[in-house]
Amino acid sequence: MGTLNRTELDRLERRELQLTILAAAFVLIQAAGLAMFMYPLVFLHPIGNKWTLRASFFGFCALTLLFVSYLLERQRTVRQLKQQLLAELERNVTLQHQASVDLLQTMPDQNHFWDRLTMEYRRAMTMQKTLSILLVKAKPAGASAKEAKERDATSEAWSDAAKAMSRKLRPTDSIYRLATDTFALVLPETDVLNAKRVAVRLQEELQTVRAKHSVSFDITAHNYPEHVKSAHELEDIVKSLLPEQDEFTAAVPAPVPVPAAKS
């Protein structure tokens, strides 16, 4: 959603007020000059019915005052509409920001990711299938990671990015938020070539988010069994991109030992 420039609005409002005052002053000066010329003909040397002339004179004065009052009332109405518009815009921005925060809070976190990664790895290893993981690292342009967390627009940027990536996923794929600015996509039965194709489609889908929020995205693809040979290697790759201390960091569950089959 577009935003309004408060400085530009204030400048336009001041200009509108100046034009209104100038128009009112111009009308009053013109009306006063005309009334001065009409006064002798109406009150000192009336020609014809003096009551008709006087009624016309006072009617002209009343219409002048009504027109000036209309100009001032119009200016007041415009100011009220501007205040209502700004209040509604702030309300919409607040609601949109809250919706973005709610979406991010309901996304699966690291705990769900580790469980899904372990399950998909075991399935790929057992059925001799491929497994790919896309790691998406988002960075606001010209801002540090700490500053990015403090910006109000960051939550909206991450939320838009999550929604954009979700539109390109298959029903069997899943997306997780591992850290403030890090996402992981699990792609079962996907080889390296198809994983790179998905990454290209994600970059195309994220162009709108990049232009709107000035955020850059770095997407890396990791595949089993071409790049890694074990689940621990996949976990190490993911952990290397995560900050040491982050509000989304959770304790990584220990691998569940598989009991050996009894002979």
C-alpha positions as CSV (number, residue, x, y, z in Angstrom):
1,M,0.0,0.0,0.0
2,G,1.2,3.4,-1.0
3,T,2.1,6.0,1.6
4,L,1.5,9.7,1.7
5,N,4.2,12.3,2.1
6,R,3.3,14.3,5.2
7,T,5.6,17.2,4.3
8,E,4.1,17.5,0.8
9,L,0.6,17.4,2.3
10,D,1.4,20.1,4.8
11,R,2.9,22.2,2.0
12,L,-0.2,21.8,-0.2
13,E,-2.4,22.6,2.7
14,R,-0.5,25.9,3.4
15,R,-0.7,26.7,-0.3
16,E,-4.4,26.0,-0.3
17,L,-4.9,28.3,2.7
18,Q,-2.9,31.1,1.1
19,L,-5.0,30.8,-2.1
20,T,-8.2,30.9,-0.1
21,I,-7.1,34.0,1.9
22,L,-6.0,35.7,-1.3
23,A,-9.3,34.9,-3.1
24,A,-11.3,36.1,0.0
25,A,-9.3,39.4,0.1
26,F,-9.7,39.9,-3.6
27,V,-13.5,39.5,-3.4
28,L,-13.8,41.8,-0.4
29,I,-11.7,44.5,-2.0
30,Q,-13.6,44.3,-5.3
31,A,-17.0,44.2,-3.4
32,A,-16.0,47.1,-1.2
33,G,-14.9,49.2,-4.2
34,L,-18.1,48.5,-6.0
35,A,-20.2,49.3,-2.9
36,M,-18.4,52.7,-2.5
37,F,-19.4,53.5,-6.1
38,M,-23.0,52.3,-5.6
39,Y,-23.5,54.1,-2.2
40,P,-24.1,57.7,-3.7
41,L,-26.5,56.4,-6.3
42,V,-28.4,54.3,-3.7
43,F,-28.5,56.6,-0.7
44,L,-27.6,60.1,-1.8
45,H,-29.0,60.5,-5.3
46,P,-31.3,57.6,-5.9
47,I,-32.7,57.2,-9.4
48,G,-36.0,55.4,-9.5
49,N,-37.4,53.4,-6.6
50,K,-34.9,53.9,-3.8
51,W,-36.1,50.8,-1.9
52,T,-35.4,48.6,-4.8
53,L,-31.9,50.0,-5.1
54,R,-31.3,49.7,-1.4
55,A,-32.5,46.1,-1.4
56,S,-30.1,45.3,-4.3
57,F,-27.3,47.0,-2.5
58,F,-27.8,45.1,0.7
59,G,-28.3,41.9,-1.2
60,F,-25.0,42.4,-3.0
61,C,-23.3,42.9,0.4
62,A,-24.9,39.8,1.8
63,L,-23.9,37.7,-1.3
64,T,-20.4,38.9,-0.9
65,L,-20.2,37.9,2.7
66,L,-21.8,34.5,1.9
67,F,-19.2,33.9,-0.8
68,V,-16.3,34.7,1.5
69,S,-17.9,32.5,4.2
70,Y,-18.1,29.7,1.6
71,L,-14.4,30.1,0.8
72,L,-13.4,29.8,4.4
73,E,-15.8,26.9,5.1
74,R,-14.4,25.1,2.0
75,Q,-10.9,25.5,3.4
76,R,-12.0,24.1,6.8
77,T,-13.7,21.2,5.1
78,V,-10.6,20.4,3.1
79,R,-8.5,20.4,6.3
80,Q,-10.9,18.1,8.0
81,L,-10.9,15.7,5.1
82,K,-7.1,15.7,5.1
83,Q,-7.1,14.9,8.8
84,Q,-9.6,12.0,8.3
85,L,-7.6,10.7,5.4
86,L,-4.3,10.7,7.4
87,A,-6.1,9.0,10.3
88,E,-7.5,6.3,8.1
89,L,-4.2,5.8,6.4
90,E,-2.4,5.4,9.8
91,R,-5.1,3.0,10.8
92,N,-4.7,0.9,7.7
93,V,-0.9,0.9,8.0
94,T,-1.3,-0.3,11.6
95,L,-3.7,-3.0,10.7
96,Q,-1.4,-4.1,7.8
97,H,1.6,-4.1,10.1
98,Q,-0.3,-6.2,12.7
99,A,-1.4,-8.7,10.0
100,S,2.2,-9.0,8.9
101,V,3.4,-9.6,12.5
102,D,0.6,-12.2,13.0
103,L,1.6,-14.0,9.8
104,L,5.2,-14.2,10.8
105,Q,4.3,-15.4,14.3
106,T,2.2,-18.2,12.9
107,M,4.8,-19.5,10.5
108,P,6.6,-22.7,11.4
109,D,9.9,-22.0,13.2
110,Q,13.1,-23.9,13.7
111,N,11.7,-26.7,15.8
112,H,9.3,-27.6,13.0
113,F,12.0,-27.3,10.5
114,W,14.4,-29.7,12.2
115,D,11.6,-32.2,12.6
116,R,10.6,-31.9,8.9
117,L,14.2,-32.0,7.8
118,T,14.9,-35.2,9.7
119,M,11.7,-36.8,8.4
120,E,12.3,-35.9,4.8
121,Y,16.0,-36.9,4.9
122,R,15.1,-40.4,6.3
123,R,12.4,-40.7,3.6
124,A,14.8,-39.7,0.8
125,M,17.5,-42.0,2.2
126,T,15.2,-45.0,2.5
127,M,13.5,-44.5,-0.8
128,Q,16.6,-43.4,-2.6
129,K,15.1,-40.0,-3.5
130,T,16.5,-36.6,-3.8
131,L,16.0,-33.8,-1.2
132,S,16.7,-30.1,-1.7
133,I,16.7,-27.2,0.7
134,L,16.6,-23.5,-0.4
135,L,17.9,-21.0,2.1
136,V,16.7,-17.5,1.6
137,K,18.6,-14.7,3.4
138,A,17.0,-11.3,3.2
139,K,19.0,-8.1,3.8
140,P,17.6,-4.5,3.8
141,A,19.6,-2.4,1.4
142,G,21.8,0.1,3.3
143,A,20.9,-1.1,6.8
144,S,22.6,-3.5,9.2
145,A,20.8,-6.5,10.6
146,K,20.3,-4.8,14.0
147,E,18.8,-1.7,12.3
148,A,16.6,-4.0,10.2
149,K,14.9,-5.5,13.3
150,E,14.2,-2.0,14.6
151,R,12.5,-0.7,11.5
152,D,8.7,-0.8,11.5
153,A,8.5,-1.7,7.8
154,T,10.7,-4.8,8.3
155,S,7.9,-7.1,9.5
156,E,5.8,-6.1,6.5
157,A,8.8,-6.8,4.2
158,W,9.4,-10.3,5.6
159,S,5.6,-11.0,5.5
160,D,5.4,-10.0,1.8
161,A,8.4,-12.1,1.1
162,A,6.9,-15.2,2.8
163,K,3.6,-14.8,0.9
164,A,5.4,-14.3,-2.4
165,M,7.5,-17.5,-1.9
166,S,4.5,-19.5,-0.7
167,R,2.8,-18.8,-4.0
168,K,5.5,-20.7,-5.9
169,L,5.6,-23.8,-3.7
170,R,4.1,-27.2,-4.5
171,P,1.7,-28.8,-2.0
172,T,4.5,-31.1,-0.9
173,D,6.9,-28.2,-0.2
174,S,7.1,-26.3,3.0
175,I,8.5,-23.0,4.2
176,Y,9.9,-22.1,7.6
177,R,11.2,-18.9,9.2
178,L,14.5,-19.8,10.9
179,A,15.5,-16.3,12.0
180,T,14.5,-12.7,11.7
181,D,15.6,-12.5,8.1
182,T,16.2,-16.1,7.1
183,F,13.8,-18.6,5.5
184,A,14.2,-22.2,4.6
185,L,12.2,-24.1,2.0
186,V,12.1,-27.9,2.0
187,L,11.6,-29.5,-1.4
188,P,11.2,-33.2,-1.3
189,E,12.1,-35.3,-4.4
190,T,13.8,-32.3,-6.1
191,D,17.2,-32.5,-7.8
192,V,19.7,-29.7,-8.1
193,L,18.5,-28.5,-11.5
194,N,14.9,-28.3,-10.4
195,A,15.9,-26.6,-7.1
196,K,17.8,-23.9,-9.1
197,R,14.8,-23.4,-11.3
198,V,12.6,-22.9,-8.2
199,A,15.2,-20.4,-6.9
200,V,15.0,-18.4,-10.1
201,R,11.2,-18.4,-9.9
202,L,11.4,-17.2,-6.3
203,Q,13.7,-14.4,-7.3
204,E,11.2,-13.3,-10.0
205,E,8.4,-13.4,-7.5
206,L,10.4,-11.4,-5.0
207,Q,11.1,-8.6,-7.4
208,T,8.0,-6.8,-6.2
209,V,9.0,-7.1,-2.6
210,R,12.6,-6.0,-3.5
211,A,11.3,-2.8,-5.2
212,K,8.7,-2.0,-2.5
213,H,10.9,-2.5,0.6
214,S,14.4,-2.1,-0.8
215,V,15.3,-5.6,0.3
216,S,17.8,-7.9,-1.4
217,F,17.5,-11.7,-1.3
218,D,20.2,-14.3,-1.4
219,I,19.0,-17.8,-2.3
220,T,21.2,-20.9,-2.0
221,A,20.3,-24.4,-3.0
222,H,21.6,-27.5,-1.2
223,N,20.8,-31.0,-2.3
224,Y,21.0,-34.6,-1.0
225,P,22.8,-36.6,-2.1
226,E,24.8,-34.4,-4.5
227,H,26.0,-31.7,-2.0
228,V,25.7,-33.5,1.3
229,K,25.7,-37.2,2.4
230,S,24.1,-36.9,5.8
231,A,21.5,-35.0,7.7
232,H,24.2,-33.5,10.0
233,E,25.8,-31.9,7.0
234,L,22.5,-30.3,6.1
235,E,22.0,-29.1,9.6
236,D,25.5,-27.6,9.7
237,I,24.8,-25.7,6.5
238,V,21.6,-24.2,7.9
239,K,23.2,-23.4,11.3
240,S,26.0,-21.5,9.6
241,L,23.5,-19.0,8.3
242,L,21.8,-18.5,11.6
243,P,22.9,-15.8,14.0
244,E,24.4,-17.0,17.3
245,Q,21.7,-15.2,19.3
246,D,18.4,-14.4,17.8
247,E,14.9,-14.0,19.1
248,F,13.8,-16.8,16.8
249,T,16.7,-19.2,17.7
250,A,15.5,-22.3,19.5
251,A,17.3,-25.2,20.9
252,V,18.0,-27.8,18.2
253,P,16.6,-31.1,19.2
254,A,19.1,-33.9,19.4
255,P,18.8,-36.5,16.7
256,V,16.5,-39.3,17.7
257,P,18.5,-42.6,17.8
258,V,17.1,-45.3,15.6
259,P,17.0,-48.7,17.5
260,A,18.8,-51.5,15.8
261,A,16.6,-54.3,14.6
262,K,16.7,-57.3,16.8
263,S,18.0,-60.5,15.2
